[in-house]
């Protein structure tokens, strides 16, 4: 298959970056289709961590990498990432769609001001200015990458946006704008000149690659339950991290997608506020959080943790149409004597198999658990897996995996049991 799409099936942080990195080895191009630097992918190569926020994970493999129109770009962050990779000897072969929106300094101020105004009802955003940037796109006043590389057009758009947002920030949100219009122009136009040679029509390039039977890998950020429409609204992201958004965020027909891989963490995590039916607390939570290093790549915030949730995954399957699953962080469950999977909920006295559409219903859901005997994945077992593949997996781990497959009616073809590339099992 020439086109492969990687989708997070939960609240994000499922380990998409590692799976993209593994698949990128045999890909010609990796394309990011949504999100911004409010999420991060971590790739580990020979013990060295690469933390990416805007760049597609394929850059670590030195592949042609593209940022589609569905992505909001903070050029300051982009420069820092590119420079950081150069210091490690990696030259980035990057193309940026001219239609992609640019995060401006006032977006960060608006983001912080809005969260503070909401007080205890705040969304728990990363305060990176992403939501306000997407809002500008919908309002049709956004500054795009194509504007950033043209001096006259950029000055014209900057003049309106600066005064407009200075008024909102200072007179409505009570937040001081500490930068001048000229300072913004100098900083951002210099970044525009630096990135100008990266401008490319991603839609045309991707479609031409697929016409030539080249292998293209598509990746997003966040996860299905953070979708702006179908997630746990309003505790969601500002874009659409589901499979349908890939075609819009890149600019291609849905018919071009052949393989859609849903990435499933072996348990569940989420960052920020919002309902979480299988959430664990205290000692159980601490064990999973520390064993899985569950702290955000972008913010460093401790993630909330809980058991695997099948109603959630059924919803993800319905929305995305996964052709297969990739199960990550199986090793984190090692040593737990009794494992649990929520196979349904009880809602107002009735058994339900699907994740409810609204938070007020989700909050009433009580998980019904299926219990499993635990398994061990220490150094000895990992060495066996690296040598002998999936067949060497502990029988209890196989039962855990098989149950997920049967319930979701989707095969698990990839299993990750560690951060390194070599800690990955594949099967036909």
N, C-alpha and C positions, 0 to 999 in steps of 0.2 A: 504494500500500500504506500502511496506517495504522500498522503496528507494525514497527519496525526495531531489530535487535539488533546491537551492535558487540562483536566478540570478538577478543582477542589470540590469534594462532595459534602463537606461539613462547614465549619465556621472559618475555614482558612487554616494555615499552618499545618497542612497535612503532609508536607514533605514533597511538594511538587517540584521544587528546585532540583532535588537529587534525581528524581525520575527523569526530568527534562535533560539533565546533564548526562545521564546514562544513554538516553535515546538520541541525544545530539551527536554522539560519536558517529552514527550512521546516517545523519541528516545533512542536507546541503545548506539549510537555512533554518533559523529559529526566529519566530515572530511573536512579539508581545502585543496583545490585542485590547487590553483594558487596564484600569487601575492607575496607580501613580506610586510615589515614594512613601505611601502610607502602608505599604506592605513590603515584606522582604523575603528573598529566597536565599537559603544558605547551601552552598556547595562545598563539600570537603574533598580535597585531593591530597593524598599522602600526608594526612594530618593537618594540612593547611586549610583554613576556612576562608571562603570567598563569600562575603555578604553583599548581595545585590538587591537594589531597591527599584531601579528603573530599567537597567540593562537586562535584556533577555539572558536566561541562564546559559545559553549556547556560547556566550562570549568566552567562557572559561575553556571551551574546546576550540576557540579561535575560529568559530564558524561565522558565516555571514549572518548578521543579526539585524532585525528590523523592529522599529517601534511604530505601531499602527496609529490611525487617527483616533481610536478609542482610548488612547492613553493621554493623561495629563502630565506634562513634563515640567519639573522644576529644573531649569538649566543649571542652577548653582549645584544642585545635587548630582546632576548628570556629569558635570565637569569633575567633581570630586571622585565619582566612581571610576570614570575613565582614567584619570590621573593615578588613582590608586592601583588600577590594574597594570598601567604602564610601569609603575615602580616594581611590580612583580614579574615584569617581562612579557606581559600580554598586550599586544596591539589589538585594539578593538576595530573590527570591520563592521561599522554601523551605518544604517540608513534610517532617517527619520521622516515620517510622512508630513508634508507641509500643512495638513489640516489639523494636526494634533494641537491641543490647547496648551497654553503656557501658564503655569502657576506664577503669579506676580506677588510681590511682597505684601500687598494689602490683603491678599487672600489668607495669609497666615494670621494677620491681625483680626480679620473678620471671624476666622475659625475659633480663635481663642476667645474673642468677645462674645460670640454666640454661645459657646459652651459655658462661660461664666454666667451669662444671663439666664441660662436654663437651670443653674444651680444644681440641686440634687436630681433633677430630671435630665441632666446632660446625657448626650449620646455615648460619650467615651471615645471621641475621635482621637486620632493621633496628633491633631492640631497642626497638620502639615499644609493646610490650605486647600485640600483636595475638593471637599464639598463645594466651597464657594467658587472654585474654578469650573467645576461641572455645571454649577448654577449659571455662571456667565455664559457657558456654551448654550444652555437652554434659553437664556434671555437674549442671545444673539449679540452680546457685547464683548465676547471673549477675544483675547489676543491669541493668535495662532502662530505656529512656528514659521509659517510663510511671512507673517507680519514682522516677526523678530529679525529677519534677515534683510529687510528693506527699510532704509533709514527714514524716508519720508512717510511711508505708511505706518511705521512704528511710532513716530512722533505724533502723528495725527490721532492714532488710537490711544496712545499714552495720555495725551492732553485731556481727553474725555474721561478715561477711566480713573486717572489720578485724582482729579477734582471731585468726581462722583463718589469715590470710595473714601476720600479724605473727609468729606461731609458726613457720610454714614458712620465711619469709625469714630470721629470725634464728637459729633452732635447726637448720635443715637446710641452707640455702644459705649461711649465714654472712654475710648481707647485712643491714645495719642499716636499720630503718624510721625515717626521719628526720622523719616527719610524724605528728601526732596524729589520733585519730579525729575530734575536734572541728574541727580544721583542714580535714580532708577534707570534713566536712559543710558547713562554711561556704562553702568554695570551690565545691563541686559543686552545692549547693542553690541558690546564687546564679545559677549557670549554668543550672540547670533552670528557674528563674523567668524568666530572660532568653529562653529558647527555648520556653517553654510554649505560646506562641501559634502555634508551628510544628507542634505535634502534629496529625497527620492519619493516618487509616487509609489507607496507601498502596495497599493491595490494592483497597479500595473505589473510591478516586479513580481509579486507573489503569483499572479495569474499566469504570467509568462513562464515562471519556474515550473508550475504545475503542468502547463502545456508541454513542456520539455521533459516531463516525467521525472523531475527532480524531487527529492524528498524534503518536504517542508513540515516543520514541527511548530505548533501553535501553543502558546502558554498565556495564562491569565494570572491574576493575583486574587487574593481572598478565596472564599468558598461559596458554594451554592446558597447556604442559609444566610449569607450576607447580601444576597441580591437585592437591589433597590426596590423591586416589585414583589418578589416571591419570598424574600427572607423575613426575618423577625423584625419587620418595620415598626418603629423608626430606628431600631438598633441594628442598622445595616450600613453597608458602604454606599458610595454615591454613584456607582456604576453597576454593570450587569456581568458578574463573573460566571455566567452560564453559557452553555454551548452555542445558543443562538446568537449571543453577542459577538462571538468570534467572527462571524461572517460580516457583521456591520463594522466592527472595530478594525477589520482588515480591508474590507471592500471586495467581497467575493460571494459567489452563489453558495447557498447551503448544500447544493449538490456536490460541491467539491470536497466536502468532509467525508472521509472514508472510515477513519478509526478514532473513536472517542474514548479516552481512558479516564475513568473516574478514580482519583486518588483518595484512598480511605485510610486514615490513621487507625491503628488497631484499638484505639479508645477514642474519646472525644475531648476536644479542648475549644475554648473560645476566649477572646480578649475583649474586655470592656463589658458594658451592661447588656441586659437582655435575658430572656428566658433560657433555661438550660435544664431540661427534665432529669437527666441522669447525673447531674453534678455531684461530685464527692466533696467532702469537707475534712478538715483537720488531718489526722495521721494518714488516712487512705489517700487523701489529695496530695499531701506532702510527698508521699512515696512516689507517686506517678510523676508529679511535677519535677522532682529532683532527678529521678531516673531518666526522664525524657528530656531534661534540660528545657523545660517549658517556660521559656522567657522570650518575649518578642524580639525578632531580629531587628526591627526598626526602633521600637521604643524601650525594649528591655523590661517591659511590664510582665509580671507573673501572670501566666495564663490560668484560667479556671479549667479544671480537669474533671472528667467523669467517664463512666462506662460507655461502650459502644452503643449507638442508638439506631436501631433498624428502621423505625418509622421515619426518622430523618433521612436515612439513606434511600428509602423507597421514594420519598419525594424527590431527592436528587436524581434518582434514576429516571423518574417520570419526566422531569424537566430537561434532562440532558441527553437521554438516550444512549447511555454508556454501552459500548460494544465489549468492554472488558474493564476489570478493576485492577488497581495496583495497591496492595496493602503495605503500609509503612509502619515503622517503629514497633514491629512485633517483639523485638528484644526487650522493650521497656516493660512488657508484661512478665518477663522472666522472674521466677521466684515467688510470684503471688500464688498462694495455695488454691484459692477459689476465684475464678473469673466469672464475670457476668456480662450478658448482652441483653439489652432491652429489646424484646421482639414485638412488643405492643404496648399500648397505654390503656389505662382505665380513665375514661372521661365521663363524668356525670353518671357513673354507674354502668357505662357501656364500654366494651372492649373495642379499641380502634387500632387499626394497623398503619394509618397514614398520619403524618405530621399536620396538625391543624393549621388553618390559614391565618389565624389571628393570635396575638400574644395573650389576650385575655383567656383564650381557650387553652393555649399551651401551658399557661401557668396553673391550670386546674388538672393537668395530666399527671397521673401517677404511673411510673414505668412498671411493666411486668417483666421480670427477669428470667432468663434461661441461664442456668449455672453450668460451669465447665470446670473440670479439673485443670490445675495449672501445669506449667511446663518450665523447663530450664534451658536457657540459652547462654551459657557461660563460654569461656574461651575454647574449651574442648569441643563443645557442640558447634560453635561457629566455624572452627577449623574443618569439621566434618562437612558442614554445609558448603563451604567454599570448595572443597574437594569433590563432593559427590552430588551436590545439587539438591533439588526439592525432595527427592526420595529419602534423604537423610534427616528430614525434619522430624521432630518429636511427634509421636502419634496424637498426643493431646493437642498439640498446636495444629495438626492437620484437621482434627475434629472441629476446632474453633474456626478454621478457615472454611471448611466444608459447609458448616452451618450458615455462614454468611452468604456463600455462593447460592445455596439452595433457597434461602429466604429471598434473596434479591433477583435470582434467576439470571445472574451474570457471572461469567467465569473470572476468577482471580488468577491472572497470568503472571503477575510480578509480585514478589514479596521482598521487602527490605527489612534487614535485621541489624542494621548499623548505619553509621553516617558515611562510611567510605563507599566508593564505587564498587569495590569487590564484595561488599556485603549485600548483594542483591541476587535473588533467585528468579529465574524465568522459566516458564514452561509453555508448551504449545496448547 
